[in-house]
Amino acid sequence: MKHLKLICLLFFTGMLSTAAQGISKEDLVKSWDIMSKMVVESAKAMKSEDYKYSPGEPVRNFANQINHTTMSNIGLGSMVFGKKPKFKMPSKKNPPKEKTAVIDILKKSCDYFKSNLAGLTEAQLSEKIKWGRPGSGIEITRLKGILIMFSHMQREHGKTMMYLRAKGIKPPPSGSWSFD
C-alpha cells in the first residue's frame, strides 16, 4: 500500500509541476498549429523560381532554409518524442529543391510533431529526456525540449520572412502563442 501511495504522490507531483508552469498540452498543440501555418504559408508565398534564391554566400538558398526548418522539426522532434517519423525522410546530401517537394515534406514534419505532441499526457511533459548529441549526458524536461523547438521554429521563420521581403513578397501574417 505504501508503494501505491508513493507512486500516486509522484504522479500528481509531476502533473502539478507542469500545471504550475501555466502551459497545458492544449496550449502547446494550438500554438504549434498557429506557428506551423505561418511557416507553411510563408513557404507557399515564395515563387517556385525563387526557391534557389540566396541573399549571398554562405547563406542558404530559400529551399534549404525551409529544408533546415523541416529537418529541425524531425531531429528535435525525435529527441522530444523518442521516435522518428513514419514517412520517408529527405536525404541530407540531396534535399528537395522544388517548391512542391519542399512544402510537402515541411507539412509532413509539422504534422509529425503535432501528432506526437497531441498524443502526450500532461504528466509526460515533466518527464526527463536525453537532449543534444548522443553521449552528451544532458537531460531536460520534455516541456523544455518542446519550448526549444517552438523557439527554433520562430527564429527560422524570421529568417524566412527576410527572404520573402528581399524578393518583394509581403509575408503572410505571423503568429505564435494563443491562450484562449
C-alpha positions in Angstrom: 0.0 0.0 0.0 2.9 2.4 0.8 4.3 1.9 -2.7 0.9 2.7 -4.3 0.7 5.9 -2.3 4.2 6.9 -3.3 3.5 6.2 -6.9 0.3 8.3 -6.8 2.2 11.1 -5.0 5.0 11.2 -7.6 2.4 11.1 -10.5 0.4 14.0 -9.1 3.6 16.0 -8.3 4.6 15.7 -11.9 1.2 16.9 -13.1 1.3 19.8 -10.7 4.8 20.8 -11.9 3.6 21.2 -15.4 0.3 22.8 -14.4 2.3 25.3 -12.2 4.1 26.5 -15.3 0.7 27.5 -16.7 1.2 25.8 -20.1 -1.1 22.9 -21.0 -0.8 20.4 -23.7 -3.7 22.0 -25.4 -1.9 25.4 -25.3 1.1 23.7 -27.0 -0.9 22.0 -29.7 -2.9 25.2 -30.5 0.3 27.3 -30.6 2.1 24.7 -32.8 -0.9 24.9 -35.3 -0.5 28.6 -35.5 3.3 28.5 -36.0 3.1 25.6 -38.5 0.5 27.5 -40.5 2.7 30.7 -40.7 5.7 28.7 -41.8 3.9 26.7 -44.4 2.1 29.8 -45.8 5.4 31.6 -46.0 6.9 28.7 -48.0 3.9 28.8 -50.3 4.3 32.6 -50.8 7.7 32.3 -52.4 7.6 31.9 -56.2 8.8 28.5 -57.5 11.7 30.0 -59.4 12.9 31.8 -56.3 13.4 28.7 -54.3 17.1 28.8 -55.4 17.4 32.4 -54.3 20.1 33.1 -51.7 21.0 36.6 -50.4 24.6 35.7 -50.8 27.3 33.2 -49.8 27.4 31.4 -47.4 23.7 31.9 -46.7 21.4 29.0 -47.6 19.1 29.3 -50.6 15.4 29.6 -49.8 14.7 25.9 -50.4 17.4 24.9 -48.0 16.2 27.4 -45.4 12.8 25.7 -45.4 14.6 22.3 -45.5 16.5 23.3 -42.4 13.2 24.0 -40.6 11.9 20.7 -41.8 14.9 18.7 -40.6 14.9 20.5 -37.3 11.2 19.6 -36.8 12.2 16.0 -37.4 15.5 15.9 -35.5 14.4 17.9 -32.4 11.1 16.1 -32.5 12.9 12.8 -32.4 14.6 13.8 -29.2 11.4 15.2 -27.6 9.2 12.2 -28.5 11.8 9.4 -28.8 10.7 8.2 -32.2 11.3 9.0 -35.8 8.6 9.8 -38.3 7.0 7.1 -40.4 7.3 9.0 -43.7 10.3 8.8 -45.9 12.9 11.2 -44.8 14.6 13.6 -47.2 18.3 13.0 -48.0 20.6 15.3 -46.1 23.0 15.2 -49.0 20.4 15.8 -51.6 17.4 17.6 -50.0 14.3 18.6 -52.1 14.8 21.7 -54.2 11.5 22.1 -56.0 8.7 24.1 -54.2 6.1 21.3 -54.2 8.5 18.7 -52.7 9.9 21.2 -50.2 6.4 22.2 -49.0 5.2 18.5 -48.9 8.0 17.4 -46.6 7.6 20.6 -44.4 3.9 19.8 -43.9 4.7 16.2 -43.0 7.3 17.3 -40.5 4.8 19.7 -38.9 2.1 17.0 -38.8 4.6 14.6 -37.3 5.4 17.0 -34.5 1.8 17.9 -33.9 0.5 14.3 -33.8 3.2 13.3 -31.2 2.6 16.4 -29.2 -1.2 15.8 -29.1 -0.5 12.2 -28.0 1.3 13.2 -24.8 -0.2 13.3 -21.4 0.2 16.2 -19.1 2.5 14.1 -16.9 4.8 13.3 -19.8 5.6 17.0 -20.2 7.5 16.8 -17.0 9.5 13.7 -17.8 13.2 13.9 -18.4 14.5 13.2 -21.9 18.0 13.0 -23.3 19.0 16.1 -25.2 21.7 17.1 -27.6 24.2 15.0 -29.3 24.4 11.3 -28.4 26.5 10.8 -25.3 26.2 14.5 -24.2 24.6 13.4 -20.9 22.3 16.3 -21.0 18.7 15.7 -19.7 15.9 18.2 -19.7 12.2 18.0 -19.3 10.1 17.2 -22.4 8.4 20.5 -22.0 11.7 22.4 -22.2 12.5 20.4 -25.4 9.2 21.4 -26.8 9.8 25.1 -25.9 13.2 24.9 -27.5 11.5 23.5 -30.7 9.0 26.4 -30.7 11.8 28.9 -30.2 13.7 27.4 -33.1 10.7 27.4 -35.4 10.0 31.1 -34.7 13.7 32.1 -35.2 13.9 30.2 -38.5 10.6 31.8 -39.6 12.1 35.2 -39.0 14.9 34.3 -41.5 12.3 33.0 -44.0 10.5 36.3 -43.8 13.7 38.2 -44.7 14.0 36.1 -47.9 10.4 36.9 -48.8 10.9 40.6 -48.2 14.1 40.6 -50.3 12.0 39.3 -53.2 9.3 41.9 -52.7 6.8 39.5 -51.2 4.8 40.5 -48.2 5.0 37.6 -45.7 1.7 36.0 -44.5 0.5 37.0 -41.0 2.7 35.8 -38.2 1.5 34.3 -35.0 2.7 32.3 -32.0 1.2 31.6 -28.7 -2.5 31.6 -28.1 -4.2 31.2 -24.7 -7.9 31.3 -25.2 
